[in-house]
């Protein structure tokens, strides 16, 4: 490596100011620096682009670092470019925030929360409503929480401000009043790990079901060094896997799940079914060696994520010829899938929800499982547009997590539903309506009801703009 490239590498790896302004990009090895600059410079001022080359051969490894001058620029690039194809016909790129030097290759289980949550200093006399008034101007807020003394319940003069998007949090970080001294807060899982003495946790913030627990005598997932060449004796002749998963899983979660096995080279997810309520997620996973691909298939096939949804992991033999009858079946299936997709688009264009039509024939778009509710439900009704104003929300608490597709199926039956979902890794969430009467009817019918054996608590959601503090009687 010449002195110029060495200087470039050191300048990028040493630059952590401003925080989270450096992107880590995985893409095709055929891309050039001009390709990256052409597509990424529209989001802001690029300070450096470093394309990582193999030390021995000097060939590009498909890994690129892009350093922006501002955190908000990196945030916008991340949100817009992740999963896109820079050159037609090439595979899609994966974009993440680059780990800091202190962090190294280790990533926290709740990394996304760090990008959306700010830690601020505020006067002890300030209320959450006052903070909301200031911070709402930068984007869609999730919550504001003032930290209080456990005994006196008085403010400690610090608070957390959580946004729904990284770009909104970055804008607030850069543009809010400097008296708040904002910094990006450490993820909750990191704080919990420190208190619990470093308990091993998975990539999704909870105790790891995959990594071995030193306190246990056995584990369903073998431990392995990250630089090992692969499990010996396993080579079934494939490096590509197809994964069938819950429609509630996203590409980032799928990537992190399969990245637990070393050698992950590529991950892409797509969804089948209606746009509003996809039936399932289909993932394409590629490993650098057949040994690790076989190991991933062996260990992750049948694993439940989210709980209650088993992953179906199948090998793809690219090198072996497909029998003629299999080719014909695949062609018929592809034609059928295209027909279904076109029909779903026509149904949505008519202002209807595809699940409504499917349910008329006793078919469910959520994997074939029907919805059973202890309360009498009306027939499904069309969804409101995602752009419609949210007039009223209800807060949902489940005894155990339930899929978002089932929630949407249940809550859309009262009309004017914009969306229904559970918060990530939580057993609570929201249903958003464009009509107050529809929301009130959903609360009346569904509060205390059981859906597929899960009891629901449905109440009016607290509106941040109208929150009122109860005065202490003392």
Secondary structure in CASP SS format (residue, H / E / C, confidence):
PFRMAT SS
TARGET T0000
AUTHOR 0000-0000-0000
METHOD secondary structure of the structure
MODEL  1
X C 1.00
X C 1.00
X H 1.00
X H 1.00
X H 1.00
X H 1.00
X H 1.00
X H 1.00
X H 1.00
X H 1.00
X H 1.00
X H 1.00
X H 1.00
X H 1.00
X C 1.00
X C 1.00
X C 1.00
X C 1.00
X C 1.00
X C 1.00
X C 1.00
X E 1.00
X E 1.00
X E 1.00
X E 1.00
X E 1.00
X C 1.00
X C 1.00
X C 1.00
X C 1.00
X C 1.00
X C 1.00
X H 1.00
X H 1.00
X H 1.00
X H 1.00
X H 1.00
X H 1.00
X H 1.00
X H 1.00
X H 1.00
X H 1.00
X H 1.00
X C 1.00
X C 1.00
X E 1.00
X E 1.00
X E 1.00
X E 1.00
X E 1.00
X E 1.00
X E 1.00
X E 1.00
X C 1.00
X C 1.00
X C 1.00
X C 1.00
X C 1.00
X C 1.00
X E 1.00
X E 1.00
X E 1.00
X E 1.00
X E 1.00
X E 1.00
X E 1.00
X E 1.00
X E 1.00
X C 1.00
X C 1.00
X H 1.00
X H 1.00
X H 1.00
X H 1.00
X H 1.00
X H 1.00
X H 1.00
X H 1.00
X H 1.00
X H 1.00
X H 1.00
X C 1.00
X C 1.00
X C 1.00
X C 1.00
X C 1.00
X C 1.00
X C 1.00
X C 1.00
X C 1.00
X C 1.00
X C 1.00
X C 1.00
X E 1.00
X E 1.00
X E 1.00
X E 1.00
X C 1.00
X C 1.00
X C 1.00
X C 1.00
X C 1.00
X C 1.00
X C 1.00
X C 1.00
X C 1.00
X C 1.00
X C 1.00
X C 1.00
X C 1.00
X H 1.00
X H 1.00
X H 1.00
X H 1.00
X H 1.00
X H 1.00
X E 1.00
X E 1.00
X E 1.00
X E 1.00
X E 1.00
X C 1.00
X C 1.00
X C 1.00
X C 1.00
X C 1.00
X C 1.00
X H 1.00
X H 1.00
X H 1.00
X H 1.00
X H 1.00
X H 1.00
X H 1.00
X H 1.00
X H 1.00
X H 1.00
X H 1.00
X C 1.00
X C 1.00
X E 1.00
X E 1.00
X E 1.00
X E 1.00
X E 1.00
X E 1.00
X E 1.00
X E 1.00
X C 1.00
X C 1.00
X C 1.00
X C 1.00
X C 1.00
X C 1.00
X E 1.00
X E 1.00
X E 1.00
X E 1.00
X E 1.00
X E 1.00
X E 1.00
X E 1.00
X E 1.00
X C 1.00
X C 1.00
X H 1.00
X H 1.00
X H 1.00
X H 1.00
X H 1.00
X H 1.00
X H 1.00
X H 1.00
X H 1.00
X H 1.00
X C 1.00
X C 1.00
X H 1.00
X H 1.00
X H 1.00
X C 1.00
X C 1.00
X E 1.00
X E 1.00
X C 1.00
X C 1.00
X C 1.00
X H 1.00
X H 1.00
X H 1.00
X H 1.00
X H 1.00
X H 1.00
X H 1.00
X H 1.00
X C 1.00
X C 1.00
X C 1.00
X C 1.00
X C 1.00
X E 1.00
X C 1.00
X C 1.00
X C 1.00
X C 1.00
X C 1.00
X E 1.00
X C 1.00
X C 1.00
X C 1.00
X C 1.00
X C 1.00
X C 1.00
X C 1.00
X C 1.00
X C 1.00
X C 1.00
X C 1.00
X C 1.00
X C 1.00
X C 1.00
X C 1.00
X C 1.00
X C 1.00
X C 1.00
X C 1.00
X C 1.00
X C 1.00
X C 1.00
X C 1.00
X C 1.00
X C 1.00
X C 1.00
X C 1.00
X C 1.00
X C 1.00
X C 1.00
X C 1.00
X C 1.00
X E 1.00
X E 1.00
X E 1.00
X E 1.00
X E 1.00
X E 1.00
X C 1.00
X C 1.00
X C 1.00
X C 1.00
X C 1.00
X H 1.00
X H 1.00
X H 1.00
X H 1.00
X H 1.00
X H 1.00
X H 1.00
X H 1.00
X C 1.00
X C 1.00
X C 1.00
X C 1.00
X C 1.00
X E 1.00
X E 1.00
X E 1.00
X E 1.00
X E 1.00
X E 1.00
X E 1.00
X E 1.00
X E 1.00
X E 1.00
X C 1.00
X C 1.00
X C 1.00
X C 1.00
X E 1.00
X E 1.00
X E 1.00
X E 1.00
X E 1.00
X E 1.00
X E 1.00
X E 1.00
X E 1.00
X E 1.00
X C 1.00
X C 1.00
X H 1.00
X H 1.00
X H 1.00
X H 1.00
X H 1.00
X H 1.00
X H 1.00
X H 1.00
X H 1.00
X H 1.00
X H 1.00
X C 1.00
X C 1.00
X C 1.00
X E 1.00
X C 1.00
X C 1.00
X C 1.00
X C 1.00
X C 1.00
X E 1.00
X C 1.00
X E 1.00
X E 1.00
X E 1.00
X E 1.00
X E 1.00
X C 1.00
X C 1.00
X C 1.00
X C 1.00
X C 1.00
X C 1.00
X C 1.00
X H 1.00
X H 1.00
X H 1.00
X H 1.00
X H 1.00
X H 1.00
X H 1.00
X H 1.00
X H 1.00
X H 1.00
X H 1.00
X H 1.00
X H 1.00
X H 1.00
X H 1.00
X H 1.00
X H 1.00
X H 1.00
X H 1.00
X H 1.00
X H 1.00
X H 1.00
X H 1.00
X H 1.00
X H 1.00
X H 1.00
X C 1.00
X C 1.00
X C 1.00
X C 1.00
X H 1.00
X H 1.00
X H 1.00
X H 1.00
X H 1.00
X H 1.00
X H 1.00
X C 1.00
X C 1.00
X C 1.00
X C 1.00
X C 1.00
X C 1.00
X C 1.00
X C 1.00
X C 1.00
X C 1.00
X C 1.00
X C 1.00
X E 1.00
X C 1.00
X C 1.00
X C 1.00
X C 1.00
X C 1.00
X C 1.00
X C 1.00
X C 1.00
X C 1.00
X C 1.00
X C 1.00
X C 1.00
X C 1.00
X C 1.00
X C 1.00
X C 1.00
X C 1.00
X C 1.00
X E 1.00
X E 1.00
X E 1.00
X E 1.00
X E 1.00
X E 1.00
X E 1.00
X C 1.00
X C 1.00
X C 1.00
X C 1.00
X C 1.00
X H 1.00
X H 1.00
X H 1.00
X H 1.00
X H 1.00
X H 1.00
X H 1.00
X H 1.00
X H 1.00
X H 1.00
X H 1.00
X C 1.00
X C 1.00
X E 1.00
X E 1.00
X E 1.00
X E 1.00
X E 1.00
X E 1.00
X C 1.00
X C 1.00
X C 1.00
X C 1.00
X C 1.00
X E 1.00
X E 1.00
X E 1.00
X E 1.00
X E 1.00
X E 1.00
X C 1.00
X C 1.00
X H 1.00
X H 1.00
X H 1.00
X H 1.00
X H 1.00
X H 1.00
X H 1.00
X H 1.00
X H 1.00
X H 1.00
X H 1.00
X C 1.00
X C 1.00
X C 1.00
X E 1.00
X E 1.00
X C 1.00
X C 1.00
X E 1.00
X E 1.00
X E 1.00
X E 1.00
X E 1.00
X E 1.00
X E 1.00
X C 1.00
X C 1.00
X C 1.00
X H 1.00
X H 1.00
X H 1.00
X C 1.00
X C 1.00
X C 1.00
X C 1.00
X C 1.00
X C 1.00
X C 1.00
X C 1.00
END
